[in-house]
Amino acid sequence: MIHSSKTQLAANKIGPRLPNIVVVDARFDAYKQLAQSERLGKLNLHFRASGAEAIRLARFQRVDAWLIATELDDMSGNDLVELLQRKSDSAGRQSDKIALISPKKTSLQQLARLKRDSLEIGADAVLSHPISLRDLEEILGVNDQGQQVRLAGAMGSCIELRIAVDAALISIALLIVG
């Protein structure tokens, strides 16, 4: 999904900047609740199915939070977290917020181990489905100016967001058919 610079400029002129959230998971359908939040103009949502696609996106897109499945098509979620951490360290900037998504059937013991391992490699949280807007607010926390990050959208960007969501759905359909 590509957002033009005009979309970002319109959002910045009208109100607070919308956070960019990247979901790295081949199961796009598990994020319907977040897609609904995007349609309401509360965030910019980007879907990628593999770690390599996510790394390519990170080269040119500012990302506020990453939601990464534990198992991806081309690498583990932990591997992607480590790559993203190295990228931000080498760029000399504050790292993006990162949450790993626990698999559906996870025992309490497995979840505790996943949380421990995730924190060791630099993830900020471990989330379970369904992921809500409130979960994202907790991950994003406080912005650089010490103000609470609010996921509130600007009405002017709703049309562009709707077009972007439609483009994502078309991409998903092409992946399924192809």
C-alpha positions as CSV (number, residue, x, y, z in Angstrom):
1,M,0.0,0.0,0.0
2,I,1.5,3.3,-1.0
3,H,0.6,6.6,0.6
4,S,1.5,9.7,-1.4
5,S,3.3,12.7,0.1
6,K,0.2,14.7,-0.6
7,T,-1.8,12.4,1.8
8,Q,0.8,13.0,4.5
9,L,0.9,16.7,3.9
10,A,-2.9,16.9,4.0
11,A,-3.0,15.0,7.3
12,N,-0.3,17.3,8.8
13,K,-2.1,20.5,7.8
14,I,-5.4,19.4,9.2
15,G,-4.5,17.8,12.5
16,P,-2.0,15.5,14.2
17,R,0.1,13.2,12.2
18,L,-1.4,9.8,11.8
19,P,0.9,7.0,13.0
20,N,2.2,4.5,10.5
21,I,1.7,1.0,11.6
22,V,3.2,-1.9,9.7
23,V,1.8,-5.4,10.0
24,V,4.2,-8.1,8.9
25,D,2.1,-11.3,8.8
26,A,0.7,-13.3,5.9
27,R,-2.7,-13.6,7.6
28,F,-4.0,-10.2,6.7
29,D,-7.6,-11.2,7.6
30,A,-6.6,-11.4,11.3
31,Y,-6.3,-7.6,11.4
32,K,-9.9,-6.6,10.4
33,Q,-10.3,-4.5,13.5
34,L,-7.2,-2.4,12.7
35,A,-8.3,-2.1,9.1
36,Q,-11.6,-0.6,10.3
37,S,-9.6,1.9,12.4
38,E,-7.7,2.9,9.3
39,R,-11.0,3.4,7.4
40,L,-12.1,5.7,10.2
41,G,-8.9,7.8,9.7
42,K,-7.2,6.9,12.9
43,L,-3.9,5.4,11.6
44,N,-2.1,4.5,8.4
45,L,-1.8,0.7,8.1
46,H,0.6,-1.1,5.8
47,F,0.6,-4.9,5.3
48,R,3.6,-7.0,4.3
49,A,3.7,-10.8,4.1
50,S,7.4,-11.3,4.5
51,G,10.4,-9.9,6.4
52,A,12.1,-8.9,3.1
53,E,9.1,-6.9,2.1
54,A,9.1,-5.2,5.5
55,I,12.8,-4.3,5.3
56,R,12.2,-2.8,1.8
57,L,9.3,-0.7,3.2
58,A,11.5,0.5,6.1
59,R,14.0,2.0,3.7
60,F,11.6,4.7,2.6
61,Q,8.6,4.8,5.0
62,R,8.7,6.3,8.5
63,V,7.2,3.7,10.8
64,D,5.8,4.3,14.3
65,A,5.0,0.7,15.2
66,W,5.7,-2.8,13.8
67,L,3.3,-5.7,14.5
68,I,5.3,-8.8,13.5
69,A,4.0,-12.4,13.5
70,T,6.4,-14.9,15.1
71,E,6.6,-17.0,11.9
72,L,6.9,-15.3,8.5
73,D,7.3,-16.8,5.0
74,D,11.0,-16.1,4.8
75,M,12.3,-15.7,8.4
76,S,11.2,-15.8,12.0
77,G,9.7,-12.8,13.7
78,N,12.6,-12.6,16.1
79,D,15.0,-12.4,13.1
80,L,13.1,-9.5,11.7
81,V,13.1,-7.7,15.1
82,E,16.8,-8.1,15.3
83,L,17.3,-6.7,11.7
84,L,15.0,-3.7,12.5
85,Q,16.9,-3.0,15.7
86,R,20.3,-3.2,13.8
87,K,18.9,-0.8,11.1
88,S,17.8,1.8,13.7
89,D,21.1,1.5,15.6
90,S,23.2,2.0,12.5
91,A,21.1,5.0,11.5
92,G,21.7,6.5,15.0
93,R,18.1,7.1,15.7
94,Q,15.5,6.0,18.2
95,S,14.1,2.6,17.3
96,D,10.5,2.1,16.2
97,K,8.1,0.4,18.6
98,I,7.9,-3.3,17.9
99,A,5.4,-5.9,19.0
100,L,5.5,-9.6,18.3
101,I,2.1,-11.3,17.7
102,S,1.7,-14.6,19.5
103,P,0.3,-17.5,17.6
104,K,-3.3,-18.4,18.3
105,K,-2.8,-21.6,20.2
106,T,-0.2,-20.5,22.7
107,S,0.0,-21.9,26.2
108,L,0.7,-19.7,29.2
109,Q,4.2,-21.3,29.4
110,Q,4.9,-20.6,25.7
111,L,3.6,-17.1,26.0
112,A,5.9,-16.4,29.0
113,R,8.9,-17.7,27.1
114,L,7.9,-15.7,24.0
115,K,7.7,-12.5,26.1
116,R,11.0,-13.1,27.7
117,D,12.7,-13.9,24.4
118,S,11.1,-10.9,22.7
119,L,12.2,-8.5,25.3
120,E,15.8,-9.8,25.1
121,I,16.0,-9.1,21.4
122,G,14.5,-5.6,21.7
123,A,10.7,-6.0,21.1
124,D,8.6,-3.7,23.2
125,A,5.6,-6.0,23.7
126,V,3.9,-9.3,22.8
127,L,0.3,-9.0,21.7
128,S,-2.5,-11.6,21.0
129,H,-5.4,-11.4,18.6
130,P,-7.6,-9.5,18.3
131,I,-5.3,-6.4,18.3
132,S,-7.1,-3.2,19.2
133,L,-6.5,0.5,18.8
134,R,-6.0,0.6,22.5
135,D,-3.1,-2.0,22.2
136,L,-1.4,0.4,19.7
137,E,-1.9,3.4,22.0
138,E,-0.2,1.5,24.8
139,I,2.7,0.5,22.5
140,L,3.2,4.0,21.1
141,G,3.1,5.6,24.5
142,V,4.5,9.2,24.6
143,N,5.8,11.1,21.6
144,D,9.0,13.2,21.5
145,Q,7.3,16.3,22.9
146,G,6.1,14.5,26.0
147,Q,2.5,14.5,24.7
148,Q,0.3,11.4,24.7
149,V,0.2,10.0,21.2
150,R,-3.4,10.0,20.1
151,L,-4.6,7.9,17.3
152,A,-7.1,10.5,16.0
153,G,-7.5,11.1,12.3
154,A,-8.1,14.1,10.2
155,M,-11.3,14.1,8.1
156,G,-9.4,15.3,5.1
157,S,-7.4,12.1,4.8
158,C,-10.3,9.7,5.0
159,I,-10.8,9.5,1.3
160,E,-7.1,8.8,0.6
161,L,-7.1,6.2,3.4
162,R,-10.1,4.5,1.8
163,I,-8.4,4.4,-1.5
164,A,-5.3,3.0,0.2
165,V,-7.3,0.3,1.9
166,D,-9.0,-0.6,-1.4
167,A,-5.6,-0.9,-3.0
168,A,-4.4,-3.2,-0.2
169,L,-7.5,-5.4,-0.6
170,I,-6.8,-5.7,-4.4
171,S,-3.2,-6.6,-3.6
172,I,-4.4,-9.3,-1.2
173,A,-6.8,-10.7,-3.9
174,L,-4.0,-10.7,-6.4
175,L,-1.7,-12.7,-4.0
176,I,-4.5,-15.2,-3.4
177,V,-5.3,-15.6,-7.1
178,G,-1.6,-15.6,-8.2
